[in-house]
């Protein structure tokens, strides 16, 4: 049974139309933020939920957590309707928003956890066990007694994660959890999330603009744009679907004879491969579509120009691939 299931999910916001800066209440405008969105997420999956600003990601997350009600369609999380069973669902999910906090600003971090324990009615034995685990994995000991307002952003995000996991949720929603963090803090956070998913089996839904988060953490990628789904699959499948621009860079012992690369029509490049000689005169950069022109075929073609002493492959950056869907 899927732990999250959305079927033909749709959300429409009605906004007043503006004319010369004045709001006209008699001319409302319907904005379709999410339309006909369907997907299933299985227990234990780590899913990257991606899309440009305004794509409908946050709206969908808010419908999955019960903050917003769908205009039509349905969504269930752990067998519950987020809208009809919001209180029960709150005990089964954890939510971390990068720009919002669930901690108490002027209280020591430890006191925030105690308040959250009472709110979620976590039994004392479970609370102690989880706090020991989270304190060790997230390295909270050094700042447990500091007021939240004095914590660095990285420390606060670790506290936010601990707070979201105190009640042992089956599903964790993360919205830009690494935004603003330095390289060290990001690496520590990613390692924790990997362990949480692999060892505890927590289902994680991640929205982020940091493609390194996606590459290092997500087993599956779901891309939406203008409220509709444009891709659902693995990172490898995403690479295969886009194809371009894979690249191969070859270094020749002597300047290559580029005339040998020409096809029957005298063209050095073709629709499947574009060849450029770099400034040193011995290095050739070839861009190609792996779906229609595999890398071994490109390398064999380059060998016709001379003796190759070194070569390397360059895969397209994930940002470039995702842009194809935007």
Secondary structure, 3 states (H helix, E strand, C coil): CCCEEEEEEEEEEEEEEEECCEEEEEEEEEEEEEEEEEEEECCCCEEEEECCCCCCHHHHHHHHCCCCCCCEEEEEECCEECCCCHHHHHCCEEEEECCCCCCCCCCEHHHHHHHHHHHCCCCHHHHHHHHHHHHHHHCCHHHCCCEHHHCCHHHHHHHHHHHHHCCCCCEEEEECCCCCCCHHHHHHHHHHHHHHHHHHCCEEEEECCCHHHHHHHCCEEEEEECCEEEEEECHHHHHHHHCCCEEEEEEECCCCCHHHHCCCCCCCCECCEEEEECCCCCEEEEEECCCCCCHHHHHHHHHCCCCEEEEEEECCCHHHHHHHHC
